[in-house]
Amino acid sequence: MKFLCLFILTGISKVMALDAVVTVLETPMLKTNSYDAPVVQYLRKGDVIKVHPSLNNTEEYDHLAPAPEKLAKLKKEMDESQEWNQDPLFRGRETKSKIDDEFLPTLDRQGNVVYVIRDHLYVYFTNQKELNQTVLKKDPTDYRLEEPLEKTYPLYSNTGYRGQFLIGLTQPYYESYPYLSNVKTKGYTSPIDINMTLLRKAYDHSSDRFFFGGTANVRTFSNTYTLFNGNNAKEQGLKFGLGPYITYDAYKGTQNRINLYGSINVYLFNQLNVSQQNGAIEEQRNYRTISFAPRIGVQYHRKAILPEIDFILGTSMEMEPATTYRTKSAANRDDWWVSRGNDKFMTRTTFTLSGYLGLQSAY
């Protein structure tokens, strides 16, 4: 009969206790609920321990409890009661625990009460309460080095950087100055587009896929027009822009990668030089503006064609909103220009498709 009672009591204690799993690489069992307490034992990731069942207490009926004054009085009376102190059921009773506590009580190998850091555990409540726990995104106890190790290990060197140099061609720029005479013929060239980009790996991004940084862009082009009034016009464009740049490796293989990116170029210098010539008479004016152009694209990376050098082949789509070009230079021929003084004209929103190739240094 005694063995039966002991078995039942043991079973009840196991049912009442809650399971918790260690979610960090290593966590200590502390003698008291303090970070300075002596370490009794170490737990490893995946170890399952028993924690105090009071963590699963419900507060649904707390409004039915006695008033705090009355509750304190009852507790004092029980503590002073001889029967209460003699009853082995209440001897060595533990303080109730809450899921928000910094330390949770459990038992070590000798059955002594020890404490484990709450953030290092995931408690199995088997109800909605289980989903309200805060789980660490980064393991503060994981001291292991990520593989593959750097070539310079164990010497320190800066890593997680990418530098790109790209050169390519874009669709012709079809916007032009609104000449007073109709255009007879048009000649377009594909603008040359040069990009230089410096990137750094995003913090806490262990997959080494997401990078952010800045880019510098230079674009130049030249278009020619023949007008019905006999003039030959030439437009030379030059842009220089800076802006933020983000990139993500959608596919990451050993030798081949597919990269998606987005950037915004702010063209702080955007000039269009317009010149008209008729025989020996020539006149030109510089029109300038400040504009911006969002860009999205995709790149193919072939890794290590040379030591630490990657080959890049890519394409992009850029959108430049409507903008107004202005000039302050005066003109001599009022029949060639819309205005001889502070002339201006507006372009339409343009979409430009480009293709390019280049090199990347990743370290």
Residue frames as qw, qx, qy, qz and C-alpha x, y, z in Angstrom:
[[0.000, 0.885, 0.465, 0.000, 0.00, 0.00, 0.00],
 [0.314, -0.783, 0.104, 0.526, 2.87, 2.38, 0.84],
 [0.392, -0.135, 0.601, 0.683, 4.52, 1.70, -2.50],
 [0.208, 0.628, 0.674, 0.329, 1.20, 2.38, -4.26],
 [0.127, -0.935, -0.250, 0.216, 0.79, 5.75, -2.51],
 [0.392, -0.589, 0.339, 0.620, 4.40, 6.67, -3.29],
 [0.378, 0.180, 0.691, 0.589, 3.88, 5.80, -6.96],
 [0.099, 0.809, 0.556, 0.162, 0.70, 7.91, -7.14],
 [0.243, -0.892, -0.049, 0.377, 2.34, 10.91, -5.46],
 [0.426, -0.344, 0.505, 0.667, 5.33, 10.66, -7.79],
 [0.304, 0.427, 0.702, 0.482, 3.05, 10.53, -10.81],
 [0.019, -0.912, -0.406, 0.051, 1.07, 13.54, -9.63],
 [0.325, -0.752, 0.164, 0.549, 4.25, 15.61, -9.16],
 [0.388, -0.076, 0.629, 0.669, 5.37, 14.77, -12.69],
 [0.191, 0.664, 0.655, 0.305, 1.99, 15.72, -14.12],
 [0.145, -0.931, -0.254, 0.220, 1.99, 19.03, -12.28],
 [0.408, -0.548, 0.313, 0.659, 5.54, 20.01, -13.33],
 [0.563, 0.793, 0.025, -0.230, 6.12, 21.82, -16.62],
 [0.809, 0.048, 0.292, 0.507, 8.73, 20.91, -19.23],
 [0.142, 0.944, -0.136, -0.265, 11.13, 23.51, -20.59],
 [0.874, 0.253, 0.142, 0.389, 13.77, 23.09, -23.28],
 [0.389, -0.631, 0.186, 0.645, 17.12, 24.91, -23.40],
 [0.585, 0.771, 0.248, 0.031, 17.26, 27.12, -26.53],
 [0.110, 0.912, -0.394, -0.028, 20.85, 28.40, -26.25],
 [0.655, 0.427, -0.611, 0.125, 24.14, 26.61, -26.73],
 [0.559, -0.101, -0.679, 0.465, 24.93, 26.50, -23.02],
 [0.333, -0.695, -0.010, -0.637, 23.29, 27.89, -19.88],
 [0.221, 0.225, -0.792, 0.523, 24.20, 27.54, -16.19],
 [0.584, -0.610, -0.520, -0.128, 22.16, 26.29, -13.25],
 [0.106, 0.555, -0.356, 0.744, 22.71, 28.91, -10.55],
 [0.325, -0.190, -0.807, 0.455, 22.62, 28.30, -6.82],
 [0.062, 0.599, 0.483, -0.635, 20.53, 31.46, -6.28],
 [0.416, 0.764, 0.461, 0.173, 18.56, 33.75, -8.54],
 [0.101, -0.915, 0.187, 0.343, 21.51, 36.01, -9.33],
 [0.725, 0.647, -0.218, 0.087, 24.01, 36.28, -12.18],
 [0.073, 0.709, -0.621, 0.327, 26.80, 36.34, -9.59],
 [0.834, -0.325, 0.328, -0.302, 25.67, 33.11, -7.94],
 [0.285, -0.413, 0.844, 0.188, 27.89, 29.99, -8.05],
 [0.658, 0.263, -0.479, -0.517, 27.28, 27.63, -10.97],
 [0.713, -0.221, 0.601, -0.285, 26.00, 24.23, -9.90],
 [0.633, 0.160, 0.726, 0.215, 25.63, 22.57, -13.30],
 [0.147, 0.396, -0.391, -0.818, 25.60, 23.39, -17.02],
 [0.663, 0.432, 0.577, -0.202, 22.82, 22.60, -19.48],
 [0.216, -0.174, 0.626, 0.729, 23.23, 22.25, -23.25],
 [0.455, 0.225, -0.214, -0.835, 20.94, 23.17, -26.08],
 [0.627, -0.007, -0.661, -0.411, 18.05, 20.70, -26.38],
 [0.210, -0.051, -0.864, 0.456, 18.12, 19.57, -22.73],
 [0.470, -0.540, -0.412, -0.563, 14.64, 19.30, -21.22],
 [0.176, 0.051, -0.706, 0.684, 14.15, 20.19, -17.56],
 [0.277, -0.668, -0.689, -0.043, 11.25, 20.49, -15.13],
 [0.071, 0.292, -0.166, 0.939, 10.21, 23.97, -14.01],
 [0.137, 0.181, 0.674, -0.703, 7.83, 25.14, -11.31],
 [0.081, 0.484, 0.826, 0.277, 4.16, 24.40, -12.18],
 [0.021, -0.731, -0.401, 0.551, 3.07, 27.78, -10.82],
 [0.099, -0.263, 0.429, 0.859, 4.20, 29.24, -14.16],
 [0.127, -0.269, -0.788, -0.540, 0.98, 27.86, -15.61],
 [0.003, 0.491, 0.668, -0.559, -1.25, 29.47, -12.98],
 [0.094, 0.595, 0.536, 0.592, -4.19, 31.37, -14.38],
 [0.063, -0.108, -0.320, 0.939, -5.22, 34.84, -13.27],
 [0.249, -0.379, -0.632, -0.628, -8.77, 34.33, -14.46],
 [0.540, -0.644, -0.530, -0.114, -10.16, 34.09, -10.92],
 [0.432, 0.035, -0.380, 0.817, -7.89, 36.57, -9.16],
 [0.232, -0.405, -0.066, -0.882, -10.80, 38.99, -8.85],
 [0.745, -0.459, -0.383, -0.298, -12.45, 36.51, -6.45],
 [0.621, 0.006, -0.542, 0.566, -9.48, 36.54, -4.07],
 [0.377, -0.784, -0.388, 0.304, -9.74, 38.37, -0.72],
 [0.122, 0.977, -0.072, 0.159, -8.67, 41.98, -0.48],
 [0.570, 0.487, -0.485, 0.451, -4.90, 42.49, -0.07],
 [0.254, -0.548, 0.486, -0.632, -5.31, 43.52, 3.57],
 [0.871, -0.201, 0.220, -0.390, -7.35, 40.45, 4.40],
 [0.910, 0.308, -0.263, 0.092, -5.01, 38.19, 2.40],
 [0.306, 0.568, -0.554, 0.526, -2.00, 39.50, 4.31],
 [0.525, -0.437, 0.434, -0.587, -3.79, 38.93, 7.61],
 [0.973, -0.002, 0.037, -0.229, -4.67, 35.33, 6.69],
 [0.747, 0.449, -0.404, 0.278, -1.10, 34.64, 5.59],
 [0.009, -0.580, 0.562, -0.589, 0.24, 36.00, 8.87],
 [0.756, -0.296, 0.321, -0.488, -2.15, 33.84, 10.87],
 [0.976, 0.176, -0.120, -0.045, -1.13, 30.72, 8.91],
 [0.520, 0.556, -0.498, 0.415, 2.58, 31.44, 9.33],
 [0.208, -0.481, 0.575, -0.628, 2.10, 31.73, 13.10],
 [0.887, -0.159, -0.003, -0.434, -0.08, 28.62, 13.26],
 [0.442, -0.473, 0.761, -0.041, 1.54, 25.60, 14.90],
 [0.800, 0.262, 0.535, -0.072, -0.30, 23.15, 12.64],
 [0.571, 0.815, -0.076, -0.069, 0.92, 25.01, 9.54],
 [0.052, 0.787, -0.613, 0.042, 4.56, 24.80, 10.59],
 [0.538, -0.289, 0.782, -0.122, 4.33, 21.17, 11.63],
 [0.828, 0.421, 0.305, -0.210, 2.56, 19.95, 8.49],
 [0.550, -0.275, 0.570, 0.545, 5.22, 18.40, 6.19],
 [0.493, 0.629, 0.542, 0.259, 3.12, 19.34, 3.16],
 [0.126, 0.974, 0.104, 0.157, 3.93, 23.02, 3.67],
 [0.619, -0.638, 0.238, 0.391, 7.46, 22.65, 4.94],
 [0.409, -0.302, 0.520, 0.687, 10.03, 24.32, 2.66],
 [0.483, 0.712, 0.509, -0.014, 7.34, 25.65, 0.34],
 [0.465, 0.014, 0.316, 0.827, 8.68, 27.64, -2.62],
 [0.177, 0.545, 0.098, -0.814, 7.77, 31.08, -3.83],
 [0.661, 0.575, 0.479, -0.060, 5.50, 31.10, -6.83],
 [0.361, -0.239, 0.469, 0.770, 7.09, 31.82, -10.20],
 [0.491, 0.740, 0.229, -0.400, 5.89, 33.85, -13.14],
 [0.789, 0.399, 0.302, 0.357, 6.85, 33.58, -16.79],
 [0.245, 0.912, -0.043, 0.327, 8.16, 37.17, -16.68],
 [0.645, -0.717, 0.214, 0.157, 10.65, 36.40, -13.89],
 [0.264, 0.800, -0.529, -0.106, 14.32, 36.77, -14.79],
 [0.086, 0.331, -0.936, 0.089, 15.14, 33.35, -13.27],
 [0.819, -0.160, -0.246, -0.493, 13.03, 30.19, -13.09],
 [0.469, -0.476, 0.698, -0.257, 13.43, 27.56, -10.34],
 [0.859, 0.192, -0.423, -0.214, 14.20, 23.92, -11.12],
 [0.816, -0.497, 0.296, -0.022, 16.08, 20.99, -9.54],
 [0.216, 0.679, -0.691, -0.118, 19.65, 19.83, -10.04],
 [0.637, 0.151, -0.752, -0.080, 20.92, 16.23, -9.98],
 [0.219, 0.004, -0.805, 0.551, 20.87, 16.16, -6.16],
 [0.222, -0.655, -0.714, -0.113, 17.30, 17.46, -6.00],
 [0.259, -0.485, -0.272, 0.790, 18.30, 20.91, -4.75],
 [0.296, 0.880, 0.361, -0.089, 16.49, 24.02, -5.94],
 [0.434, -0.230, 0.299, 0.818, 18.53, 25.95, -8.51],
 [0.325, 0.780, 0.222, -0.486, 17.75, 28.71, -10.97],
 [0.546, 0.190, 0.560, 0.594, 17.99, 28.98, -14.76],
 [0.033, 0.315, -0.117, -0.941, 17.93, 32.19, -16.80],
 [0.545, 0.503, 0.524, -0.419, 14.42, 32.63, -18.17],
 [0.451, 0.717, -0.238, -0.475, 15.50, 33.90, -21.63],
 [0.071, 0.450, -0.867, -0.204, 17.47, 30.67, -22.19],
 [0.270, 0.147, 0.937, -0.165, 14.37, 28.46, -21.92],
 [0.448, -0.071, -0.423, -0.784, 11.22, 27.73, -23.89],
 [0.339, -0.005, 0.781, -0.524, 8.43, 26.49, -21.63],
 [0.247, -0.180, -0.828, -0.470, 5.86, 24.00, -22.90],
 [0.354, 0.045, 0.454, -0.817, 2.48, 25.21, -21.61],
 [0.083, 0.251, 0.925, 0.273, 0.44, 23.30, -24.25],
 [0.118, 0.795, 0.567, -0.180, -1.97, 26.25, -24.47],
 [0.324, 0.876, 0.168, 0.316, -2.16, 29.77, -25.86],
 [0.421, -0.882, 0.173, 0.124, 0.21, 30.98, -23.16],
 [0.789, -0.157, 0.386, 0.452, 3.04, 29.12, -24.88],
 [0.528, 0.587, 0.338, 0.511, 2.86, 31.41, -27.93],
 [0.097, -0.977, -0.075, -0.172, 3.29, 34.58, -25.89],
 [0.739, -0.498, 0.138, 0.432, 6.90, 33.80, -24.94],
 [0.237, 0.913, -0.289, -0.164, 9.79, 35.92, -26.15],
 [0.940, 0.027, 0.187, 0.284, 12.38, 33.88, -28.03],
 [0.299, -0.708, 0.337, 0.543, 15.95, 35.16, -28.47],
 [0.703, 0.698, -0.041, -0.132, 16.81, 35.88, -32.09],
 [0.498, 0.629, -0.540, 0.255, 20.55, 35.62, -31.44],
 [0.876, -0.353, -0.293, 0.149, 22.19, 33.16, -29.08],
 [0.087, -0.920, 0.310, -0.224, 24.37, 35.18, -26.64],
 [0.695, -0.512, 0.505, 0.001, 26.16, 32.02, -25.47],
 [0.904, 0.350, 0.194, 0.149, 27.16, 30.65, -28.87],
 [0.276, -0.799, 0.388, 0.367, 30.92, 31.17, -29.03],
 [0.745, 0.086, 0.572, 0.333, 31.48, 28.89, -32.04],
 [0.000, -0.498, 0.388, 0.775, 33.02, 30.38, -35.18],
 [0.748, 0.512, 0.217, -0.362, 30.98, 30.22, -38.37],
 [0.524, -0.183, 0.684, 0.473, 32.45, 28.09, -41.11],
 [0.845, 0.184, -0.154, 0.478, 34.14, 28.33, -43.51],
 [0.484, -0.702, -0.053, 0.520, 36.82, 30.16, -41.54],
 [0.292, 0.938, -0.124, -0.142, 38.46, 33.20, -43.08],
 [0.825, 0.415, -0.213, 0.320, 41.72, 32.67, -44.94],
 [0.194, 0.646, -0.416, 0.610, 43.51, 34.97, -42.51],
 [0.766, -0.577, -0.002, -0.283, 42.23, 33.15, -39.38],
 [0.347, -0.687, -0.580, 0.266, 43.28, 33.46, -36.56],
 [0.247, -0.127, -0.004, 0.961, 44.45, 36.95, -37.53],
 [0.231, 0.689, 0.515, -0.455, 41.71, 39.59, -37.55],
 [0.144, -0.001, 0.484, 0.863, 40.62, 41.16, -40.83],
 [0.438, 0.317, 0.196, -0.818, 37.59, 43.13, -41.94],
 [0.105, 0.138, 0.928, 0.331, 35.04, 40.91, -43.67],
 [0.200, 0.636, 0.705, -0.242, 31.49, 41.17, -44.99],
 [0.124, 0.689, -0.095, -0.708, 32.20, 43.78, -47.69],
 [0.638, 0.405, 0.569, 0.324, 31.56, 43.92, -51.42],
 [0.010, 0.649, -0.175, -0.740, 32.83, 46.38, -54.00],
 [0.636, 0.473, 0.589, 0.158, 31.45, 46.54, -57.56],
 [0.027, 0.517, -0.314, -0.795, 32.49, 48.29, -60.75],
 [0.539, 0.451, 0.710, 0.044, 29.99, 48.01, -63.58],
 [0.091, 0.412, -0.325, -0.846, 29.81, 49.46, -67.07],
 [0.390, 0.381, 0.835, 0.069, 26.94, 49.10, -69.49],
 [0.052, -0.113, -0.433, -0.893, 24.59, 50.57, -72.06],
 [0.277, 0.415, 0.647, -0.576, 21.03, 51.83, -71.66],
 [0.379, 0.668, 0.610, 0.198, 18.13, 52.58, -73.95],
 [0.283, 0.338, 0.146, 0.886, 18.49, 55.88, -75.82],
 [0.039, -0.498, -0.468, 0.729, 17.24, 59.00, -74.11],
 [0.235, 0.520, 0.660, 0.489, 14.33, 60.17, -76.26],
 [0.108, -0.900, -0.341, 0.250, 13.49, 63.38, -74.40],
 [0.521, 0.205, 0.177, 0.809, 14.82, 66.56, -76.06],
 [0.031, -0.355, -0.148, 0.923, 14.62, 70.32, -76.12],
 [0.416, 0.671, 0.599, -0.133, 11.33, 71.66, -77.65],
 [0.317, -0.111, 0.378, 0.863, 12.81, 73.25, -80.78],
 [0.345, 0.529, 0.166, -0.757, 10.82, 76.00, -82.49],
 [0.510, 0.419, -0.529, -0.533, 11.28, 74.23, -85.82],
 [0.959, -0.023, 0.118, -0.256, 10.02, 70.72, -86.52],
 [0.433, -0.506, 0.719, 0.198, 12.57, 67.91, -86.48],
 [0.675, 0.479, -0.393, -0.400, 13.40, 66.31, -89.81],
 [0.810, 0.146, -0.560, 0.099, 15.75, 63.50, -88.68],
 [0.594, -0.710, 0.286, -0.249, 16.91, 62.13, -85.33],
 [0.687, 0.351, -0.603, 0.204, 20.06, 60.31, -84.36],
 [0.683, -0.650, 0.172, -0.284, 20.32, 58.55, -80.99],
 [0.441, 0.410, -0.758, 0.251, 23.22, 56.85, -79.23],
 [0.771, -0.445, -0.456, -0.007, 22.97, 54.40, -76.36],
 [0.241, -0.863, 0.295, -0.330, 24.08, 56.15, -73.16],
 [0.603, 0.222, -0.674, 0.366, 27.13, 54.77, -71.39],
 [0.632, -0.675, -0.026, -0.381, 26.32, 53.96, -67.77],
 [0.501, 0.309, -0.668, 0.456, 29.06, 53.48, -65.13],
 [0.671, -0.649, -0.094, -0.346, 28.33, 52.38, -61.57],
 [0.383, 0.325, -0.708, 0.498, 30.59, 52.05, -58.54],
 [0.707, -0.532, -0.182, -0.429, 29.08, 50.45, -55.43],
 [0.190, 0.325, -0.788, 0.488, 30.34, 49.67, -51.92],
 [0.740, -0.383, -0.328, -0.445, 28.30, 47.26, -49.80],
 [0.044, -0.362, 0.796, -0.484, 28.42, 45.85, -46.28],
 [0.397, -0.253, -0.878, -0.088, 26.71, 42.78, -44.87],
 [0.484, -0.617, -0.121, -0.609, 23.65, 43.54, -42.77],
 [0.148, -0.414, 0.730, -0.523, 24.19, 43.08, -39.03],
 [0.535, -0.049, 0.728, -0.427, 23.05, 39.77, -37.50],
 [0.809, 0.401, -0.092, -0.421, 22.36, 38.29, -40.95],
 [0.597, -0.416, 0.679, 0.095, 24.01, 34.90, -40.60],
 [0.805, 0.375, 0.454, 0.069, 23.11, 33.66, -44.09],
 [0.343, -0.412, 0.402, 0.743, 25.43, 36.23, -45.70],
 [0.348, 0.501, 0.696, 0.379, 22.79, 37.17, -48.28],
 [0.019, 0.928, 0.360, 0.096, 21.59, 40.69, -47.41],
 [0.528, -0.104, -0.013, 0.842, 23.86, 43.70, -48.00],
 [0.086, 0.945, 0.314, -0.015, 23.38, 47.44, -47.93],
 [0.546, -0.270, 0.135, 0.782, 25.53, 50.40, -48.90],
 [0.206, 0.805, 0.053, -0.554, 25.88, 53.24, -51.37],
 [0.684, 0.324, 0.496, 0.426, 26.37, 53.67, -55.10],
 [0.001, 0.662, -0.171, -0.730, 27.75, 56.32, -57.44],
 [0.634, 0.479, 0.586, 0.162, 26.53, 56.59, -61.04],
 [0.017, -0.550, 0.308, 0.776, 27.85, 58.42, -64.09],
 [0.582, 0.481, 0.646, 0.107, 25.90, 58.49, -67.38],
 [0.007, 0.555, -0.282, -0.783, 26.70, 60.25, -70.63],
 [0.559, 0.455, 0.674, 0.162, 25.04, 60.34, -74.05],
 [0.004, -0.403, 0.280, 0.871, 24.84, 62.37, -77.27],
 [0.471, 0.557, 0.684, -0.007, 21.86, 62.81, -79.66],
 [0.119, -0.203, 0.353, 0.906, 21.67, 64.71, -82.94],
 [0.383, 0.660, 0.597, -0.250, 18.73, 66.33, -84.79],
 [0.206, 0.087, 0.454, 0.863, 18.21, 67.91, -88.19],
 [0.203, 0.578, 0.495, -0.616, 15.57, 70.67, -88.21],
 [0.474, 0.657, 0.539, 0.231, 13.42, 71.91, -91.10],
 [0.043, 0.989, 0.003, -0.144, 14.81, 75.46, -90.68],
 [0.652, 0.640, -0.321, 0.249, 18.23, 74.11, -91.74],
 [0.275, -0.731, 0.534, -0.324, 19.75, 73.93, -88.28],
 [0.742, 0.063, -0.656, 0.122, 21.73, 70.96, -87.02],
 [0.510, -0.681, 0.243, -0.466, 21.18, 70.41, -83.29],
 [0.632, 0.152, -0.716, 0.254, 23.21, 68.33, -80.88],
 [0.613, -0.659, 0.097, -0.424, 22.36, 67.41, -77.29],
 [0.543, 0.265, -0.713, 0.355, 25.01, 66.08, -74.92],
 [0.674, -0.632, -0.086, -0.372, 23.88, 64.79, -71.55],
 [0.438, 0.289, -0.705, 0.478, 25.95, 64.18, -68.44],
 [0.677, -0.607, -0.119, -0.397, 24.64, 62.91, -65.09],
 [0.351, 0.270, -0.762, 0.474, 26.34, 62.21, -61.79],
 [0.665, -0.499, -0.149, -0.535, 24.34, 60.63, -58.98],
 [0.114, 0.248, -0.848, 0.454, 24.69, 59.16, -55.50],
 [0.691, -0.288, -0.090, -0.657, 22.28, 57.09, -53.48],
 [0.571, -0.323, 0.690, -0.307, 21.50, 54.15, -51.18],
 [0.585, 0.296, -0.685, -0.317, 21.72, 50.57, -52.39],
 [0.663, -0.249, 0.610, -0.354, 20.33, 47.29, -51.01],
 [0.541, 0.356, -0.691, -0.322, 20.91, 43.80, -52.37],
 [0.749, -0.214, 0.525, -0.345, 19.85, 40.23, -51.62],
 [0.117, 0.320, -0.893, -0.293, 21.25, 36.92, -52.93],
 [0.796, 0.031, 0.058, -0.601, 18.08, 35.08, -53.99],
 [0.990, 0.094, -0.095, 0.033, 20.10, 32.05, -55.12],
 [0.174, -0.821, 0.540, -0.057, 23.44, 31.25, -53.54],
 [0.988, 0.116, -0.074, 0.073, 25.53, 28.45, -54.98],
 [0.745, -0.411, 0.181, 0.492, 29.20, 27.65, -54.69],
 [0.434, -0.037, 0.409, 0.802, 30.11, 29.16, -58.07],
 [0.031, -0.419, -0.511, -0.750, 26.89, 30.80, -59.27],
 [0.038, -0.449, -0.599, 0.662, 24.59, 33.33, -57.64],
 [0.027, 0.631, 0.520, 0.576, 21.48, 35.28, -58.58],
 [0.251, -0.288, -0.397, 0.834, 21.29, 38.68, -56.91],
 [0.001, 0.796, 0.521, 0.307, 18.33, 41.08, -56.62],
 [0.372, -0.228, -0.233, 0.869, 18.91, 44.74, -55.82],
 [0.055, 0.877, 0.432, 0.202, 17.31, 48.14, -55.57],
 [0.447, -0.215, -0.101, 0.862, 18.75, 51.65, -55.42],
 [0.138, 0.931, 0.334, -0.055, 17.84, 55.31, -55.71],
 [0.557, 0.111, 0.111, 0.816, 20.16, 57.60, -57.63],
 [0.032, -0.914, -0.248, 0.321, 19.95, 61.27, -56.69],
 [0.622, 0.423, 0.207, 0.625, 21.40, 63.14, -59.68],
 [0.299, -0.764, -0.154, 0.551, 22.98, 66.17, -58.02],
 [0.004, -0.532, 0.423, 0.734, 24.55, 67.10, -61.36],
 [0.542, 0.440, 0.710, 0.092, 22.22, 66.60, -64.33],
 [0.044, 0.633, -0.204, -0.746, 23.21, 68.67, -67.36],
 [0.649, 0.498, 0.542, 0.192, 22.00, 68.77, -70.96],
 [0.167, -0.507, 0.293, 0.794, 24.14, 70.82, -73.35],
 [0.560, 0.647, 0.517, -0.009, 22.05, 71.92, -76.36],
 [0.190, -0.479, 0.361, 0.777, 23.83, 73.40, -79.40],
 [0.616, 0.666, 0.414, -0.074, 22.41, 74.57, -82.74],
 [0.320, -0.422, 0.460, 0.713, 24.42, 75.29, -85.85],
 [0.601, 0.711, 0.362, -0.050, 23.53, 76.75, -89.21],
 [0.573, 0.732, -0.125, 0.347, 26.51, 77.19, -91.46],
 [0.466, 0.337, -0.446, 0.687, 29.15, 79.18, -89.63],
 [0.367, -0.507, 0.205, -0.752, 26.73, 80.34, -86.93],
 [0.614, -0.183, -0.758, 0.121, 26.62, 78.21, -83.79],
 [0.321, -0.524, 0.293, -0.733, 25.07, 78.77, -80.40],
 [0.603, -0.157, -0.777, 0.090, 24.87, 76.51, -77.37],
 [0.418, -0.567, 0.221, -0.674, 23.28, 76.62, -73.90],
 [0.285, 0.071, -0.907, 0.301, 23.63, 74.45, -70.77],
 [0.643, -0.428, -0.159, -0.615, 20.44, 73.29, -69.08],
 [0.248, 0.190, -0.854, 0.415, 20.64, 71.79, -65.59],
 [0.694, -0.446, -0.138, -0.549, 18.41, 70.24, -62.98],
 [0.134, -0.308, 0.869, -0.364, 18.48, 68.00, -59.89],
 [0.790, -0.033, -0.296, -0.536, 16.52, 64.76, -60.20],
 [0.433, -0.322, 0.812, -0.221, 16.23, 61.30, -58.70],
 [0.695, 0.238, -0.514, -0.444, 15.64, 57.88, -60.26],
 [0.738, -0.280, 0.562, -0.248, 14.70, 54.62, -58.45],
 [0.507, 0.458, -0.679, -0.268, 16.24, 51.51, -59.96],
 [0.822, -0.214, 0.482, -0.213, 15.65, 47.78, -59.56],
 [0.524, 0.577, -0.584, -0.227, 17.62, 44.99, -61.17],
 [0.962, -0.181, 0.202, -0.033, 18.96, 41.46, -61.19],
 [0.144, 0.763, -0.625, -0.082, 22.57, 40.28, -61.42],
 [0.989, 0.028, -0.138, 0.052, 24.32, 37.01, -62.18],
 [0.232, -0.815, 0.530, -0.039, 27.55, 36.47, -60.22],
 [0.918, 0.207, -0.311, 0.137, 30.20, 33.99, -61.30],
 [0.585, -0.789, 0.185, 0.033, 32.38, 33.51, -58.27],
 [0.581, -0.580, 0.484, 0.302, 36.18, 33.60, -58.21],
 [0.775, 0.622, 0.032, 0.112, 37.10, 33.97, -61.87],
 [0.430, 0.552, -0.458, 0.548, 40.26, 35.44, -60.32],
 [0.457, -0.232, -0.678, 0.527, 41.31, 35.24, -56.67],
 [0.076, -0.533, -0.505, 0.675, 38.65, 37.19, -54.72],
 [0.203, 0.297, -0.258, -0.897, 37.25, 38.64, -57.96],
 [0.464, 0.398, 0.778, -0.147, 33.75, 37.80, -59.27],
 [0.038, 0.095, 0.562, 0.821, 32.30, 38.38, -62.74],
 [0.281, 0.474, 0.557, -0.622, 28.93, 40.19, -62.92],
 [0.024, -0.206, -0.656, -0.726, 26.35, 40.21, -65.70],
 [0.058, 0.471, 0.685, -0.553, 23.15, 42.15, -65.02],
 [0.000, 0.484, 0.513, 0.709, 20.20, 44.17, -66.16],
 [0.082, -0.381, -0.545, 0.742, 18.11, 46.89, -64.54],
 [0.035, 0.703, 0.551, 0.448, 15.04, 49.09, -64.98],
 [0.250, -0.233, -0.293, 0.893, 15.19, 52.75, -63.96],
 [0.028, 0.796, 0.566, 0.212, 12.33, 55.21, -63.63],
 [0.288, -0.100, -0.123, 0.944, 13.02, 58.96, -63.75],
 [0.124, 0.748, 0.584, -0.288, 10.05, 61.23, -62.95],
 [0.338, 0.803, 0.256, 0.418, 9.26, 64.31, -65.03],
 [0.512, -0.533, -0.097, 0.666, 11.73, 67.09, -64.36],
 [0.274, 0.951, 0.143, 0.011, 12.39, 70.65, -65.47],
 [0.695, 0.009, 0.090, 0.714, 15.69, 71.77, -67.03],
 [0.002, -0.980, -0.152, 0.132, 16.66, 75.44, -66.68],
 [0.666, 0.188, 0.044, 0.720, 19.41, 77.69, -68.04],
 [0.190, -0.856, -0.187, 0.443, 20.60, 81.16, -67.05],
 [0.388, -0.223, 0.438, 0.780, 22.75, 81.80, -70.10],
 [0.401, 0.665, 0.131, -0.616, 21.38, 84.32, -72.58],
 [0.643, 0.278, 0.619, 0.356, 20.88, 83.58, -76.28],
 [0.062, -0.370, 0.277, 0.884, 21.51, 85.73, -79.33],
 [0.238, -0.068, -0.699, -0.671, 19.08, 84.13, -81.77],
 [0.454, 0.058, 0.512, -0.727, 15.51, 84.47, -80.51],
 [0.764, 0.256, -0.239, -0.542, 14.18, 82.42, -83.48],
 [0.531, 0.264, -0.804, 0.046, 16.14, 79.34, -82.30],
 [0.206, -0.046, -0.819, 0.534, 15.07, 79.22, -78.64],
 [0.255, -0.680, -0.682, -0.086, 11.82, 79.28, -76.70],
 [0.262, -0.958, -0.106, 0.049, 13.22, 82.12, -74.57],
 [0.529, 0.645, -0.290, 0.469, 16.38, 84.18, -74.96],
 [0.246, -0.685, 0.436, -0.529, 16.60, 84.75, -71.17],
 [0.352, -0.274, 0.829, -0.337, 16.00, 82.20, -68.41],
 [0.657, 0.139, -0.534, -0.514, 14.85, 79.40, -70.66],
 [0.407, -0.190, 0.831, -0.328, 13.38, 76.13, -69.34],
 [0.667, 0.084, -0.516, -0.531, 11.63, 73.00, -70.54],
 [0.655, -0.268, 0.577, -0.408, 10.07, 69.91, -68.92],
 [0.284, 0.231, -0.893, -0.262, 10.66, 66.27, -69.76],
 [0.818, -0.225, -0.220, -0.482, 8.22, 63.41, -69.36],
 [0.703, -0.432, 0.544, -0.157, 8.59, 60.46, -66.99],
 [0.570, 0.523, -0.603, -0.195, 10.99, 57.99, -68.56],
 [0.898, -0.265, 0.342, -0.081, 11.64, 54.27, -68.08],
 [0.342, 0.727, -0.586, -0.105, 15.09, 53.04, -69.04],
 [0.987, -0.109, 0.115, 0.011, 16.21, 49.43, -69.49],
 [0.122, 0.819, -0.560, -0.009, 19.94, 48.78, -69.23],
 [0.990, -0.025, -0.083, 0.113, 22.40, 45.92, -69.49],
 [0.006, 0.866, -0.471, 0.169, 25.90, 45.83, -68.07],
 [0.923, -0.043, -0.304, 0.232, 28.83, 43.72, -66.98],
 [0.070, -0.846, 0.365, -0.383, 31.56, 44.23, -64.45],
 [0.588, 0.149, -0.703, 0.371, 33.67, 42.91, -61.60],
 [0.603, -0.708, -0.035, -0.365, 33.11, 42.47, -57.88],
 [0.362, 0.339, -0.727, 0.474, 35.52, 42.10, -55.01],
 [0.732, -0.537, -0.189, -0.374, 33.96, 40.26, -52.07],
 [0.478, 0.262, -0.672, 0.501, 35.90, 39.90, -48.82]]
